[in-house]
Amino acid sequence: MHTFTYSKIKTSNFGYEQLNKEYKEVFLKNIFDFFSEDELLDFINNYVLNKIKFNKLILQTIILYIKNYLPKYITVFINSNIIGDLYFGIDDIGNTIGIPYFGILDEKLISNTINNIKILLRSYNLDLIDNMLSNIKIEICELEEIDTTKNEFINNLYNFEEINKKINQNWLDYFDKYKIWHKNILKYSVKLSNFLKSDEIRNEIANWIRSYKKINEFKKYDLEKIAKIYENNIFIDKKISIDLIDSIRYNYEHPIKWLIDFKDYKILEIKKEKPLQPMLKPLKDNYSKFCSNIKNILYLLNKINAKFYILKFSIPICNNLPIEYYSEKQSKWLHRSRILINSNPSCF
């Protein structure tokens, strides 16, 4: 069984990360699995929140953070021969955000989750891994004061909604541009014979042919004559067969050769102009994204008497135990150590 200690702290900043200190701010990435947009809007507007569901969300989040980060930093600190501390609930510059919860955090759940990460660690001595995991010390620190105001919450919400408006407007602009682009693609994707039925396209082809008159390799062809054929629509036979296309594929004296090349050229040029989708996905009343950032809802949670905790995992030294962890994100085993880069701690 792991050793748990409890404390209450007032500090709002733990200082910068060090070789022996790593911070992880906690985000409620799976909040949409527990709450609908209407429920979150009710929480934002009326402070109404299902606390039982919220606690389940927090416990699931803690499990995910332990599985995702504790194996990595066990590996990092042990391979560097450092007695290291991993904190959940603190941002990268040391500000205490906390993990909100209604009541006392479940020791047994935390302890069991630590034991279950054994399968994500690899070394030549499995007994030492068991011993190391059982000797991890967990401190649950309750924050006595929460640094938040109603104005800060209102500003966060306003900024979020303004950003949403801009994102959604970007998508509306994109859809308008895409409709125009798609219309152009369709316009020039018709059968070759249909090009000859459009005065606009025939004149466009004629001007395109004339643009080649100054190019040396085309001066031997009577391009003006070919251009006028399109302008005046004086084709004897407007049926364009596959056999005809194959027979004049490289014959620049044949007007249809220019029609084929024009179509290929035009479609290629239009494809280059295809509008790019906005990088951020469209949002529609996406308050789950707003509420997933605990910083945004500190005021609301504090208002309805949530407690805020920092979780500290102290990892002991295990001499002569090179160790790897399995990264599910990269689907491979990794060996990592702790180093300083430009005075900032990093994993290498």
KEGU-111351 format. One line per 2 residues: number of its first residue (from 1); for each residue x, z, y of C-alpha. Coordinates in Angstrom, 1 decimal. Layout:
# KEGU-111351
NUM> X Z Y  ... .
//
This chain:
# KEGU-111351
1> 0.0 0.0 0.0  1.3 -0.9 3.4 .
3> 2.0 1.7 6.1  -0.4 1.5 9.0 .
5> 0.1 3.3 12.3  -2.3 3.4 15.3 .
7> -1.6 3.7 19.0  -3.2 3.1 22.3 .
9> -1.3 1.3 25.0  -1.8 0.6 28.7 .
11> 0.9 -2.0 29.3  -0.3 -5.5 30.3 .
13> 3.0 -7.2 29.6  5.5 -6.8 26.7 .
15> 8.3 -8.7 28.4  9.8 -12.0 27.2 .
17> 10.3 -12.9 23.5  13.6 -11.9 22.0 .
19> 15.5 -12.8 18.9  13.7 -9.9 17.2 .
21> 10.3 -10.4 18.9  7.8 -13.2 18.4 .
23> 4.4 -13.4 20.2  1.3 -15.3 19.1 .
25> -1.7 -15.6 21.3  -4.8 -15.7 19.1 .
27> -7.4 -18.4 19.5  -10.8 -18.5 17.9 .
29> -10.5 -22.0 16.5  -13.3 -21.7 14.0 .
31> -15.9 -20.2 16.4  -18.1 -23.3 15.9 .
33> -18.5 -22.3 12.3  -20.2 -19.0 13.4 .
35> -22.0 -19.8 16.6  -24.1 -22.7 17.9 .
37> -23.7 -24.0 21.4  -27.0 -22.4 22.4 .
39> -25.8 -19.0 21.1  -22.6 -19.3 23.1 .
41> -24.4 -20.4 26.2  -26.6 -17.4 25.8 .
43> -23.5 -15.2 25.5  -22.0 -16.8 28.7 .
45> -25.2 -16.5 30.7  -26.8 -13.3 29.4 .
47> -24.0 -11.4 27.6  -26.0 -11.7 24.3 .
49> -23.8 -11.9 21.2  -24.3 -11.2 17.5 .
51> -21.5 -8.7 17.0  -21.7 -8.8 13.2 .
53> -21.0 -12.5 13.2  -18.4 -12.1 15.8 .
55> -16.5 -9.5 13.7  -16.6 -11.9 10.7 .
57> -15.1 -14.6 12.9  -12.3 -12.2 14.0 .
59> -11.5 -11.1 10.5  -11.4 -14.7 9.3 .
61> -9.1 -15.6 12.3  -6.7 -12.7 11.4 .
63> -6.5 -13.9 7.8  -5.6 -17.4 9.0 .
65> -3.0 -16.2 11.5  -1.4 -14.0 8.8 .
67> -1.3 -16.9 6.3  -0.1 -19.4 8.9 .
69> 2.6 -17.3 10.7  3.7 -14.3 8.7 .
71> 5.5 -16.3 5.9  7.4 -18.3 8.5 .
73> 8.6 -15.3 10.5  9.4 -13.3 7.4 .
75> 11.7 -16.2 6.5  13.1 -16.5 10.0 .
77> 14.0 -12.9 10.4  15.3 -12.3 6.9 .
79> 17.5 -15.4 6.9  18.9 -14.2 10.3 .
81> 19.5 -10.6 9.0  17.2 -9.3 11.8 .
83> 14.7 -6.5 11.8  12.0 -8.5 13.5 .
85> 8.5 -7.9 14.9  5.7 -10.4 14.9 .
87> 2.9 -9.7 17.4  -0.7 -11.2 17.4 .
89> -2.6 -11.0 20.6  0.2 -11.6 23.1 .
91> 0.9 -14.9 24.9  4.3 -16.6 25.1 .
93> 5.3 -14.8 28.3  4.4 -11.4 27.1 .
95> 0.9 -10.9 28.6  -1.4 -8.8 26.4 .
97> -4.6 -10.7 25.7  -5.6 -8.8 22.6 .
99> -7.8 -9.5 19.6  -11.4 -8.5 20.3 .
101> -13.4 -6.6 17.7  -16.4 -4.3 17.7 .
103> -15.2 -1.2 15.8  -12.0 -0.4 13.9 .
105> -10.0 -3.2 12.3  -10.1 -3.4 8.5 .
107> -6.8 -2.1 7.1  -7.5 -3.2 3.5 .
109> -8.3 -6.8 4.5  -5.0 -7.0 6.4 .
111> -3.0 -5.4 3.6  -4.6 -7.7 0.9 .
113> -3.9 -10.8 3.0  -0.2 -9.8 3.3 .
115> 0.0 -9.4 -0.4  -1.6 -12.8 -1.0 .
117> 1.1 -14.7 1.0  3.6 -14.1 -1.8 .
119> 2.8 -17.6 -3.1  4.0 -19.0 0.2 .
121> 7.4 -17.5 -0.1  10.2 -18.6 -2.4 .
123> 13.6 -17.0 -3.4  15.7 -16.5 -6.5 .
125> 14.6 -12.8 -6.6  10.8 -12.4 -6.7 .
127> 11.1 -8.7 -7.1  12.8 -8.4 -3.7 .
129> 10.0 -10.4 -2.2  7.5 -8.0 -3.6 .
131> 9.5 -5.1 -2.3  9.9 -6.6 1.1 .
133> 6.2 -7.4 1.5  5.2 -3.8 0.5 .
135> 7.6 -2.5 3.1  6.2 -4.5 6.0 .
137> 4.9 -2.0 8.6  1.7 -2.7 10.5 .
139> 0.9 -1.1 13.9  -2.6 -1.5 15.3 .
141> -2.4 -1.1 19.0  -5.6 -0.6 21.0 .
143> -5.5 -1.7 24.6  -6.8 1.0 26.9 .
145> -7.3 -1.3 29.8  -8.3 -5.0 30.0 .
147> -6.9 -6.9 33.0  -9.9 -9.1 33.8 .
149> -12.5 -9.5 36.5  -15.9 -11.3 36.9 .
151> -14.4 -13.6 39.5  -11.7 -14.6 37.0 .
153> -14.3 -15.4 34.4  -16.4 -17.4 36.9 .
155> -13.4 -19.4 38.0  -12.4 -20.1 34.3 .
157> -15.9 -21.3 33.6  -16.1 -23.5 36.7 .
159> -12.7 -25.1 36.0  -13.7 -25.7 32.4 .
161> -17.0 -27.4 33.4  -15.2 -29.5 36.1 .
163> -12.7 -30.7 33.5  -15.6 -31.5 31.1 .
165> -17.2 -33.6 33.9  -14.0 -35.5 34.4 .
167> -13.5 -36.1 30.7  -17.1 -37.3 30.2 .
169> -16.9 -39.5 33.3  -13.7 -41.0 31.8 .
171> -15.6 -41.9 28.7  -18.5 -43.4 30.6 .
173> -16.0 -45.6 32.5  -14.3 -46.5 29.2 .
175> -17.6 -47.5 27.6  -18.4 -49.7 30.7 .
177> -15.0 -51.4 30.4  -15.4 -51.8 26.7 .
179> -18.7 -53.6 27.0  -17.2 -56.1 29.3 .
181> -14.2 -56.5 27.1  -16.3 -56.9 24.0 .
183> -18.5 -59.5 25.7  -15.4 -61.5 26.5 .
185> -14.2 -61.3 22.9  -17.5 -62.6 21.7 .
187> -17.5 -65.3 24.3  -14.3 -66.8 23.0 .
189> -14.8 -66.0 19.3  -17.5 -68.7 18.8 .
191> -17.0 -71.9 16.7  -14.7 -74.5 18.3 .
193> -17.6 -76.9 18.7  -19.5 -74.4 20.8 .
195> -16.7 -74.4 23.4  -17.5 -78.0 24.2 .
197> -21.1 -77.0 25.1  -20.0 -74.8 27.9 .
199> -19.1 -76.4 31.3  -17.4 -73.2 32.3 .
201> -15.1 -73.0 29.3  -14.4 -76.7 29.3 .
203> -13.2 -76.5 32.9  -11.2 -73.4 32.0 .
205> -9.5 -75.4 29.2  -8.8 -78.3 31.5 .
207> -7.0 -76.0 34.0  -5.1 -74.3 31.2 .
209> -3.9 -77.7 29.9  -2.7 -78.7 33.4 .
211> -0.7 -75.5 33.6  1.6 -77.0 31.0 .
213> 2.4 -80.2 33.0  5.5 -78.7 34.6 .
215> 7.0 -77.6 31.3  9.7 -80.1 30.1 .
217> 8.7 -80.3 26.5  5.1 -81.3 27.4 .
219> 6.0 -83.9 30.1  5.9 -86.6 27.4 .
221> 2.2 -86.1 26.9  -0.5 -87.4 29.2 .
223> -2.0 -83.9 29.8  -4.0 -85.1 32.8 .
225> -5.9 -87.5 30.6  -6.6 -84.8 28.1 .
227> -7.7 -82.4 30.8  -10.2 -84.9 32.2 .
229> -11.6 -85.4 28.7  -12.7 -81.7 28.9 .
231> -13.8 -81.9 32.5  -15.9 -84.9 31.9 .
233> -17.0 -83.9 28.4  -16.3 -87.4 27.0 .
235> -15.7 -86.5 23.3  -16.9 -89.2 21.0 .
237> -17.4 -86.8 18.1  -18.1 -83.2 18.8 .
239> -18.1 -82.2 15.1  -14.9 -80.3 14.3 .
241> -14.2 -80.0 10.6  -11.6 -78.0 8.8 .
243> -10.0 -81.3 7.7  -9.7 -82.4 11.3 .
245> -8.1 -79.0 12.3  -5.6 -79.3 9.5 .
247> -4.7 -82.9 10.4  -4.0 -82.3 14.1 .
249> -2.6 -78.8 13.9  0.8 -80.0 15.5 .
251> -0.5 -83.1 17.3  -0.4 -82.4 21.1 .
253> -1.8 -85.8 21.8  -5.1 -84.9 20.3 .
255> -7.5 -83.1 22.6  -8.8 -80.8 19.8 .
257> -5.2 -79.4 19.3  -5.4 -78.0 22.8 .
259> -8.8 -76.6 22.1  -7.5 -74.7 19.0 .
261> -4.5 -73.4 20.9  -6.7 -72.4 23.9 .
263> -8.9 -70.3 21.7  -6.0 -68.5 20.0 .
265> -4.4 -67.9 23.4  -7.5 -66.6 25.0 .
267> -8.4 -64.2 22.2  -4.8 -62.9 22.2 .
269> -4.8 -62.3 25.9  -8.2 -60.6 25.8 .
271> -7.0 -58.3 23.0  -4.1 -57.2 25.2 .
273> -6.6 -56.1 27.8  -8.6 -53.9 25.4 .
275> -9.3 -50.7 27.3  -7.7 -47.6 25.9 .
277> -9.8 -44.7 24.8  -9.3 -41.5 26.9 .
279> -6.9 -39.1 25.2  -9.4 -36.2 25.2 .
281> -12.5 -36.4 23.1  -15.9 -36.6 24.9 .
283> -17.5 -33.2 25.4  -21.2 -32.3 25.5 .
285> -21.9 -28.7 26.5  -18.8 -27.8 24.4 .
287> -18.8 -24.1 25.1  -17.2 -23.4 21.7 .
289> -14.0 -24.9 23.1  -14.3 -22.6 26.2 .
291> -15.1 -19.5 24.1  -12.3 -20.2 21.6 .
293> -9.8 -19.2 24.3  -10.1 -15.4 24.4 .
295> -8.7 -15.4 27.9  -11.8 -17.1 29.1 .
297> -14.2 -14.6 27.7  -12.3 -11.3 28.2 .
299> -14.7 -10.2 30.9  -17.8 -10.9 28.8 .
301> -16.4 -9.1 25.7  -15.2 -6.1 27.8 .
303> -18.7 -6.0 29.4  -20.4 -5.5 26.0 .
305> -17.8 -2.9 24.9  -15.5 -4.8 22.5 .
307> -12.2 -3.2 21.7  -9.0 -5.2 22.1 .
309> -6.1 -4.9 19.6  -2.5 -6.0 19.3 .
311> -1.3 -6.4 15.7  2.4 -5.7 15.2 .
313> 4.1 -6.6 11.9  7.6 -5.1 11.5 .
315> 9.6 -7.1 8.9  12.5 -5.2 7.2 .
317> 16.0 -6.6 6.5  16.6 -7.8 2.9 .
319> 20.3 -8.4 2.5  21.4 -11.3 0.3 .
321> 17.9 -12.7 0.1  17.9 -16.3 1.3 .
323> 14.2 -17.2 1.5  11.9 -20.2 2.1 .
325> 8.3 -20.5 3.1  5.8 -23.2 2.3 .
327> 4.4 -25.0 5.3  0.9 -26.3 4.5 .
329> 1.0 -28.3 7.7  4.1 -30.2 6.5 .
331> 3.4 -29.9 2.8  6.9 -28.7 1.9 .
333> 9.2 -25.7 1.6  11.3 -24.9 4.7 .
335> 14.3 -22.7 5.4  14.4 -21.3 8.9 .
337> 16.6 -19.0 10.9  16.3 -17.4 14.4 .
339> 18.6 -18.7 17.1  18.9 -18.7 20.9 .
341> 18.5 -22.0 22.8  19.1 -21.7 26.5 .
343> 18.5 -18.0 26.2  15.1 -18.6 24.6 .
345> 14.5 -17.6 20.9  13.7 -20.5 18.6 .
347> 13.4 -21.2 14.9  15.9 -23.6 13.4 .
//
